[in-house]
Amino acid sequence: MPLDNENVQVLQQKREQRRQEIQNQTYLGRQQQQWQQERDVLTQRAEEVNSRLEQGIPVQWKQVNGVMTLERRKAGYSERKALQNEKSLLEAKQETREQLRQRRSSLSDTAARLGLAPEGADQEAMEKKLLSKERKHLQASLADIKAREKYMLFQAGTKQARLWAQAQCQQERVDAAAHYALMMPVGSVERRRAMAVKENEQIKLNKLNKKLKMEKMPQGPERENAEKTFARHEKFDAMKKLVGAFKKANPLSREEAVYRDEQDDKTYVNKGRAFFGGTKPMYIFEDSQGQEFLYKEAINCVGFEKTQGALVTEAASKLQQKLCGDDHSIPASAVRVNGKIVGSLQKKVDSWREGDPGLPPPDLFKWQQDPDETLNADTPQMEEIRTGLLREHVLDWLLCNFDTKGENFLFDRRGNLVSFDKEASFSHLSDKDAQDMSYDYVPHSNDTIYNVIFRRYAQGLQKLDLTKTEQFVEQVENMSEQEYMEQFLPMLEEKYGRDTRKYHENYQKILDRKTQLREKYRAFYQKLLDERRENLRKLGKADDTQDARNSDFLR
């Protein structure tokens, strides 16, 4: 149906509206590069299959007359059959791809850019025909992957090789599902369903990658801990799946979902599932400036709603910023949709990588599993890290947070130590053993990194300047009650209601951790110093605790 000027103007307005709704949708545009990549992969694989059919299966490289030569063997009957089947599928896939390329670019990609559904019976028929071809293309791709996986598993001789083959093929399934989803009209039911299928394939890939990583680990504490964590998370996932069947899906837990923060006047777009460990689903959101954020659903480990978890994350972030400063804190906030808390949004901080300023920082997760002398080095970097861990202990003690294993710390691109995942804060606020500092209180499945450090210090194995803690205690003492407690009020109101007995009881318990902070540290540190002096004597080493004992902080 021809469009007059008025209709053209309406379409332009809709296009601009869609652009405002889904700002910075450039990541979808970047997916178009997949055309070139897919063609290269298909061509490369076709050449490899032909080479194996004509020249044989590669065995190993050998040096013959000073020249490295690839030794091959003749393919067996079942191998040739699998290769011939894959060759046919590859040829069909290449042909289908070329037939669809122009149509996808002209119709589906245009619809995606405009955010509009096609108009008119002819366009509707054309789209149905295109979608049918897309489905056939996906089916051909999946059949191709299945055949290749069967062949790769046939060749694999070890469990690690089989897991690697499965992971490689599962990655191809993810790519195929993602490609198919992007070809569906923006905003359509088909696109949303396809995105959900892609996410399920990603979840399967993540589990395979975890299994492969564990299989590569040598036997020892790290592998044992990883296996236990994996088994525990498998149980949680099964329970979440059961609970999820009886409740509505989270409105933001899907790719391309849009969240508008009216208070900050910002729009965030869901870029897809994120896998950083933990028991709750996470997604990556992106704002109009390209800054990424991690979105975590407001549920517990088995899938039931837990809105206070998001409010705790928000409150902990505010206290972290006040105590630790911008360089050692991560902005986070609770997310509300139609007045209901559905999750939390936390700024994504990239970890230090090779090529970044400074020396490589230690892996605190690995160090906690198998402590060594790394943190004892007499270098400015390690001295700063030791002080940083004392600072983080002050924060986590105030938050009554004992879910503080080594993997909940990172070093950012500038080498700054930052802690995260404070959702378990205050969950043990009333526990008797949580009222006094120690190195043997373990209310969660994993020990805390602080327990390990303080225990090693008492044993005479770890260097620490306990007096460095005083500067952080003074920061807390200098906060007024109102300044300190204001970030916790929404959390208390949500959990206990406003001005109730439980509200006032827990308000006081949280405040007590602030007012009693110096007293608690003095008692704990004096105990550590006594134990350290005795253990140093047993080890035949000189007593190095006197300076700390004589400090104003601990006298």
SULTAUR-V769010 format. One record per residue. N is the residue number from 1. RES is the residue in one small letter. BURIAL is + if it has 24 or more other C-alpha atoms within 12 Angstrom, else -. Layout:
# SULTAUR-V769010
n/res/burial
N/RES/BURIAL
N/RES/BURIAL
This chain:
# SULTAUR-V769010
n/res/burial
1/m/-
2/p/-
3/l/-
4/d/-
5/n/-
6/e/-
7/n/-
8/v/-
9/q/-
10/v/-
11/l/-
12/q/-
13/q/-
14/k/-
15/r/+
16/e/-
17/q/-
18/r/-
19/r/-
20/q/+
21/e/+
22/i/+
23/q/+
24/n/+
25/q/+
26/t/-
27/y/+
28/l/+
29/g/-
30/r/-
31/q/-
32/q/+
33/q/-
34/q/+
35/w/+
36/q/-
37/q/-
38/e/+
39/r/-
40/d/-
41/v/-
42/l/+
43/t/-
44/q/-
45/r/+
46/a/+
47/e/-
48/e/-
49/v/+
50/n/+
51/s/-
52/r/+
53/l/+
54/e/-
55/q/-
56/g/-
57/i/+
58/p/-
59/v/-
60/q/-
61/w/-
62/k/-
63/q/-
64/v/-
65/n/-
66/g/-
67/v/-
68/m/-
69/t/-
70/l/-
71/e/-
72/r/-
73/r/-
74/k/-
75/a/+
76/g/-
77/y/-
78/s/-
79/e/+
80/r/-
81/k/-
82/a/+
83/l/+
84/q/+
85/n/+
86/e/+
87/k/+
88/s/-
89/l/+
90/l/+
91/e/+
92/a/+
93/k/+
94/q/+
95/e/-
96/t/+
97/r/+
98/e/-
99/q/-
100/l/+
101/r/+
102/q/-
103/r/-
104/r/+
105/s/-
106/s/-
107/l/+
108/s/+
109/d/+
110/t/-
111/a/+
112/a/+
113/r/+
114/l/+
115/g/+
116/l/+
117/a/+
118/p/+
119/e/-
120/g/-
121/a/-
122/d/-
123/q/-
124/e/-
125/a/-
126/m/-
127/e/+
128/k/-
129/k/-
130/l/+
131/l/+
132/s/-
133/k/+
134/e/+
135/r/+
136/k/-
137/h/+
138/l/+
139/q/-
140/a/+
141/s/+
142/l/+
143/a/+
144/d/+
145/i/+
146/k/+
147/a/+
148/r/+
149/e/+
150/k/+
151/y/+
152/m/+
153/l/+
154/f/-
155/q/-
156/a/-
157/g/-
158/t/-
159/k/-
160/q/-
161/a/-
162/r/+
163/l/+
164/w/+
165/a/+
166/q/+
167/a/+
168/q/+
169/c/+
170/q/+
171/q/+
172/e/+
173/r/+
174/v/+
175/d/+
176/a/+
177/a/+
178/a/+
179/h/+
180/y/+
181/a/+
182/l/+
183/m/+
184/m/+
185/p/+
186/v/+
187/g/+
188/s/-
189/v/-
190/e/-
191/r/+
192/r/+
193/r/-
194/a/+
195/m/+
196/a/+
197/v/+
198/k/+
199/e/+
200/n/+
201/e/+
202/q/+
203/i/+
204/k/+
205/l/+
206/n/+
207/k/+
208/l/+
209/n/+
210/k/+
211/k/+
212/l/+
213/k/-
214/m/+
215/e/+
216/k/-
217/m/-
218/p/-
219/q/-
220/g/-
221/p/-
222/e/+
223/r/-
224/e/-
225/n/+
226/a/+
227/e/-
228/k/-
229/t/-
230/f/+
231/a/-
232/r/-
233/h/+
234/e/+
235/k/-
236/f/+
237/d/+
238/a/-
239/m/-
240/k/+
241/k/-
242/l/-
243/v/-
244/g/-
245/a/-
246/f/-
247/k/-
248/k/-
249/a/-
250/n/+
251/p/+
252/l/+
253/s/+
254/r/+
255/e/+
256/e/+
257/a/+
258/v/+
259/y/+
260/r/+
261/d/-
262/e/-
263/q/-
264/d/-
265/d/-
266/k/-
267/t/+
268/y/+
269/v/+
270/n/+
271/k/+
272/g/+
273/r/+
274/a/+
275/f/+
276/f/-
277/g/-
278/g/+
279/t/+
280/k/+
281/p/+
282/m/+
283/y/+
284/i/+
285/f/+
286/e/+
287/d/+
288/s/+
289/q/-
290/g/-
291/q/-
292/e/+
293/f/+
294/l/+
295/y/+
296/k/+
297/e/+
298/a/+
299/i/+
300/n/+
301/c/+
302/v/+
303/g/+
304/f/+
305/e/+
306/k/+
307/t/+
308/q/+
309/g/+
310/a/+
311/l/+
312/v/+
313/t/+
314/e/+
315/a/+
316/a/+
317/s/+
318/k/+
319/l/+
320/q/+
321/q/+
322/k/+
323/l/+
324/c/+
325/g/-
326/d/-
327/d/-
328/h/+
329/s/+
330/i/+
331/p/+
332/a/+
333/s/+
334/a/+
335/v/+
336/r/+
337/v/-
338/n/-
339/g/-
340/k/-
341/i/+
342/v/+
343/g/+
344/s/+
345/l/+
346/q/+
347/k/+
348/k/+
349/v/+
350/d/-
351/s/+
352/w/+
353/r/-
354/e/-
355/g/-
356/d/-
357/p/-
358/g/-
359/l/-
360/p/-
361/p/+
362/p/+
363/d/+
364/l/+
365/f/+
366/k/-
367/w/+
368/q/+
369/q/+
370/d/-
371/p/+
372/d/-
373/e/-
374/t/+
375/l/+
376/n/+
377/a/-
378/d/-
379/t/-
380/p/-
381/q/+
382/m/+
383/e/-
384/e/-
385/i/+
386/r/+
387/t/+
388/g/+
389/l/+
390/l/+
391/r/+
392/e/+
393/h/+
394/v/+
395/l/+
396/d/+
397/w/+
398/l/+
399/l/+
400/c/+
401/n/+
402/f/+
403/d/+
404/t/+
405/k/+
406/g/+
407/e/+
408/n/+
409/f/+
410/l/+
411/f/+
412/d/+
413/r/+
414/r/+
415/g/+
416/n/+
417/l/+
418/v/+
419/s/+
420/f/+
421/d/+
422/k/+
423/e/+
424/a/+
425/s/+
426/f/+
427/s/-
428/h/+
429/l/+
430/s/-
431/d/-
432/k/-
433/d/-
434/a/+
435/q/+
436/d/+
437/m/+
438/s/+
439/y/+
440/d/-
441/y/+
442/v/+
443/p/+
444/h/-
445/s/-
446/n/+
447/d/+
448/t/+
449/i/+
450/y/+
451/n/+
452/v/+
453/i/+
454/f/+
455/r/+
456/r/+
457/y/+
458/a/+
459/q/+
460/g/+
461/l/+
462/q/+
463/k/+
464/l/+
465/d/+
466/l/+
467/t/+
468/k/+
469/t/+
470/e/+
471/q/-
472/f/+
473/v/+
474/e/-
475/q/+
476/v/+
477/e/+
478/n/-
479/m/-
480/s/-
481/e/-
482/q/-
483/e/-
484/y/+
485/m/+
486/e/-
487/q/+
488/f/+
489/l/+
490/p/+
491/m/+
492/l/+
493/e/+
494/e/-
495/k/+
496/y/-
497/g/-
498/r/-
499/d/-
500/t/-
501/r/-
502/k/-
503/y/-
504/h/-
505/e/-
506/n/+
507/y/+
508/q/-
509/k/+
510/i/+
511/l/+
512/d/+
513/r/+
514/k/+
515/t/+
516/q/-
517/l/+
518/r/+
519/e/-
520/k/+
521/y/+
522/r/+
523/a/-
524/f/+
525/y/+
526/q/+
527/k/+
528/l/+
529/l/+
530/d/+
531/e/+
532/r/+
533/r/+
534/e/-
535/n/+
536/l/+
537/r/-
538/k/-
539/l/-
540/g/-
541/k/-
542/a/-
543/d/-
544/d/+
545/t/+
546/q/-
547/d/-
548/a/+
549/r/+
550/n/-
551/s/-
552/d/-
553/f/+
554/l/+
555/r/-
